[in-house]
Amino acid sequence: MSEAHDRDGGKGRAVITGAGAVTPLGTGVEKFWRAALAGESGVGRITRFDPEPYPSQMAAECTDFDPTEFISKKDARRMDRYGQYGVAAGVQAATEAGILDLVRDKPERVGIVLGSGIGGISTWEKEYQTLQDRGPARISPFLITMMVPNMAAGQLAIMLGATGPTQCPVLACATGGEAIAEGLELIRRGDADVVIAGAAEAPITPLSMAGFCAIRAVSRRNDDPQAASRPFDSGRDGFVISEGAGAVVLESEEHARRRGAEPIAAVSGYGRTTDAYHITSPDEQGRGVERAIRLALEDAGLTPEQVGYVNAHATSTGAGDGPETQALARAVPQALVSGTKSMTGHSFGAVGAMEGILCALAIKEKIVPPTINLEDLAEDCAELNYVVDKAQKAPELNVAISNSMGFGGHNVVVAFEGV
């Protein structure tokens, strides 16, 4: 822990020394970051299946992903798409951080926290159809291992040879934030020297889309997909389903310094709360996420006034955007705010990990990615310092928070800090 951070009362930081991403804006952190800064949209008409019968016919797909760049063909065939994404992001992060030799030398000191909100739903759907059409004898022997949510973490551990603690958080749309928070805790407790933390999701399937259409949660702006995800805007009509993965390598500052690693930023603290209000809608006053923000800053030894940027959960829904902005207005009214799901769509469990990467890079490069499609602020959204259409330079930026809110009333806020 740094001397300054100790004076502030924080519980100890973990530095980010590598990151990996598979996103609708591109595979690899560099592509993802540059496209986000440029305000590009990854949304288009669904190609995974025929969307014609569905009220919502669009999604944000990872169109440039080739699993064989990261995984052998044999192993890739035995993984659901979510698992391929998660392993690929983890391998990228480990490679960038330069920990591959460390894993080989001290595998028991390397942990993995790689979550998923749903897991292998595409495999489940495919194999269930096989069961109906051809009977139980034709079911794949890999059904179970491709379907269960923890398998991406297990496959990544096998591929790298990491034998430290492995976890798989499952917390709906708050999963990615929870994974980073748990990774920080493993470092703080001394359970691992290095942790690969992140999440993966691949929910663009017929059944998944039908389910979200049934609860009228997704946008129906099929005539203009790239304008469909519009957080905070008066014309928003639901989120856009997405997919992908994000992962970061966490280690203590002392450990990173000893091996000469150059950190991107630090994870300083986290806050976790539950609304106990409704299974899909957040508390109407945003009290749960506000408390999570305050807990994250307290855990980090930071004050609300130090927060320069918020990557908001901002799903582009009437139920979610308003309460979150009201919470931000009370907790950190001075901060720059953007809703990057306007570009990436909402990849459920994975998105908190992706947005954590954006927070870290925003601090490092002193620039904040924008919200696109925000033309007319909705009446229920508070007046905040929204970054709209174009990235905004932030030369004094040193603290950012990432908000994640999941079905079931789960709130996770992660605090990031410069190094």
Secondary structure, DSSP 8 states (H G I E B T S, - for coil): --HHHHHHT----EEEEEEEEEETTEESHHHHHHHHHTT---EEE--SS--TTSS--EEE--TT--GGGTS-HHHHHTS-HHHHHHHHHHHHHHHHHT-HHHHHH-GGGEEEEEE-SS-SHHHHHHHHHHHHHH-GGGS-TTHHHHHSTTHHHHHHHHHHT--S-EE----GGGHHHHHHHHHHHHHHHTS-SEEEEEEEE---SHHHHHHHHHTT-B---TT-GGGT--TTBTT---B-BB-EEEEEEEE-HHHHHHTT---SEEEEEEEEEE--S-SSS--TT-HHHHHHHHHHHHHHT--GGG--EEE----S-HHHHHHHHHHHHHH-TTSEEE-THHHH-B-GGGHHHHHHHHHHHHHHHTEE--B-S--SB-TTS---EE-BSS-EE-TT--EEEEEEEETTTEEEEEEEE--
